[in-house]
Structures are given as structure tokens and as C-alpha cells.
Amino acid sequence: MPDKKERIDIHKYLAEFEDIPGTRVFTAQRARKGYHLNQFAMSLMKDENRQRFLADEKAYLDEWDLTDAAKKAVLARDYNGMIDEGGNIYFLSKLFSTDRKSFQFAAGSMTGMTQEEYAEMMLKGGRSPEGQRSIKGKY
């Protein structure tokens, strides 16, 4: 991070992290993009909304001002796609909880692993940082 006296463009600074494989920094820009997606996810905190969603997912999603990409990601349970659309994993947890899935299941699916493979990897100390650092090598 630049010296505190030096004025920085925070958007430019945060954009530097976009080249870290598998990492999506939840910035203000992503929050704005995902506002309606995250509001949809939070609506699932109420049982009546969960029941309506599970009864007809597409109809429920059509009630929200979501992008087509966000709707497609939700219907496919593509959590990486939802995050790309501005979803916040803590809000999206309401969706996988609605599906009676664990955080561990969702994290595994986001890394291309089964829940069991993900748990085993974490018990062995987590994913190696090799190949997971900035492509530019700055961080």
C-alpha cells in the first residue's frame, strides 16, 4: 500500500488484486453491482420466502431486479458466477442454507472439489499459496 501521505485512487489500487487466481475482492463496485442479488439472498432468511423460492425458483427470481447472468448463476447454483455478479458469500450463504447445504459444501464447489475433498484439504493445512499469488508478482 502506498505511503499514507500519498493520495491514492482506491479503485485503481483494488483493481491490482483482480489478477490473483480464484480471488474476488468484494469492493464497493462489486457491492453496487450485486445489490439486488444480495437482497434476494437475504430475503431467504424468512421461511415463507424460502418456501416460495423452492416452489418456483424462476418465478421468485423474476420478482427481483437481477441481471440475466445473476439469475442463471442462482438457478445453476454457480457460486463463483454469483460472486462475479457482485454476490457476497455471507449473503449467498442464505441460498445454500435454503438448499440444506453447508458452507463447506459451497466452498468445495467453488474450488472444484467435493465437500469431502475440501474438508480433507483444509484438515491438511489448506490450499498451497503456490499458483495462487498475483500474476504480476507484486503481492
C-alpha positions in Angstrom: 0.0 0.0 0.0 1.3 3.5 -0.8 2.6 5.8 1.9 -0.3 7.4 3.8 0.7 10.9 2.7 0.5 9.9 -0.9 -3.0 10.2 -2.3 -4.2 7.0 -4.0 -7.1 6.0 -6.3 -8.7 3.3 -4.2 -10.4 1.8 -7.3 -7.1 1.5 -9.1 -5.4 0.0 -6.0 -8.2 -2.6 -5.5 -8.0 -3.5 -9.3 -4.5 -4.6 -8.6 -5.9 -7.7 -6.8 -8.0 -8.8 -9.8 -5.1 -10.8 -11.1 -4.9 -13.2 -8.1 -6.3 -16.5 -9.4 -9.5 -17.5 -7.7 -9.8 -14.3 -5.7 -12.5 -11.8 -6.0 -12.1 -8.8 -3.7 -15.6 -7.6 -2.5 -15.2 -3.9 -3.4 -17.8 -1.1 -3.4 -18.1 -1.5 -7.1 -19.0 -5.2 -6.7 -21.4 -4.3 -3.8 -23.2 -1.9 -6.1 -23.3 -4.5 -8.9 -24.7 -7.2 -6.6 -27.1 -5.2 -4.5 -30.2 -6.9 -5.8 -28.6 -10.3 -5.8 -27.6 -9.9 -2.2 -31.1 -8.6 -1.3 -32.6 -11.6 -2.9 -30.3 -13.9 -0.9 -31.2 -12.0 2.3 -34.9 -12.5 1.6 -34.3 -16.2 2.1 -33.9 -15.6 5.9 -37.7 -15.7 6.1 -39.3 -19.2 5.9 -42.2 -18.0 3.7 -39.7 -16.7 1.2 -37.7 -19.8 1.2 -40.8 -21.9 0.6 -41.9 -19.6 -2.3 -38.4 -19.8 -3.8 -38.2 -23.5 -3.6 -41.7 -23.9 -5.1 -40.8 -21.9 -8.2 -37.3 -20.6 -8.3 -37.6 -18.8 -11.7 -40.8 -17.0 -10.7 -39.3 -15.9 -7.4 -36.1 -14.7 -9.1 -38.2 -12.7 -11.6 -39.5 -10.6 -8.7 -36.0 -9.2 -8.3 -34.1 -6.8 -10.4 -31.4 -9.3 -11.3 -29.2 -9.5 -14.3 -29.8 -12.5 -16.6 -26.3 -13.7 -15.6 -27.2 -13.5 -11.9 -30.4 -15.4 -12.4 -28.6 -18.1 -14.5 -25.9 -18.4 -11.8 -28.5 -18.8 -9.0 -30.5 -21.4 -10.9 -27.3 -23.3 -11.6 -26.0 -22.8 -8.0 -22.9 -21.4 -9.6 -21.5 -19.6 -6.6 -18.4 -18.3 -8.4 -20.8 -16.9 -11.1 -22.9 -15.2 -8.3 -19.8 -13.7 -6.8 -18.8 -12.4 -10.3 -22.2 -10.8 -10.4 -21.5 -9.0 -7.1 -22.7 -11.6 -4.7 -21.3 -11.6 -1.2 -20.6 -15.1 0.2 -22.1 -14.2 3.6 -25.4 -13.2 1.9 -25.2 -16.1 -0.5 -24.9 -18.5 2.4 -28.7 -18.0 2.8 -29.1 -19.7 -0.6 -27.0 -22.8 0.2 -28.6 -23.0 3.6 -32.0 -22.9 1.8 -30.7 -25.9 -0.2 -29.7 -27.5 3.1 -26.0 -27.4 2.1 -23.1 -26.4 4.4 -20.6 -23.6 3.9 -18.1 -26.4 3.5 -20.1 -27.8 0.6 -20.3 -24.4 -1.1 -16.6 -23.7 -0.6 -15.8 -27.1 -2.1 -18.0 -26.4 -5.1 -16.3 -23.1 -5.6 -12.9 -24.7 -5.8 -13.9 -27.6 -8.0 -13.8 -30.1 -5.1 -16.4 -32.3 -3.4 -17.2 -31.4 0.2 -15.1 -34.3 1.4 -12.1 -33.3 -0.7 -12.4 -29.7 0.5 -12.6 -30.8 4.2 -9.5 -33.1 3.7 -7.5 -30.3 2.1 -8.4 -27.9 4.9 -7.5 -30.5 7.6 -4.1 -30.9 5.9 -3.4 -27.2 6.2 -5.3 -25.6 3.4 -4.5 -24.9 -0.2 -0.9 -24.2 -1.1 -0.3 -20.5 -2.0 1.8 -21.6 -5.0 0.0 -20.6 -8.1 -2.4 -18.5 -6.1 -0.5 -15.3 -5.9 -0.7 -12.2 -8.1 0.2 -13.0 -11.6 2.2 -9.7 -11.7 4.1 -10.9 -8.7 3.6 -7.7 -6.7 1.8 -9.3 -3.7 
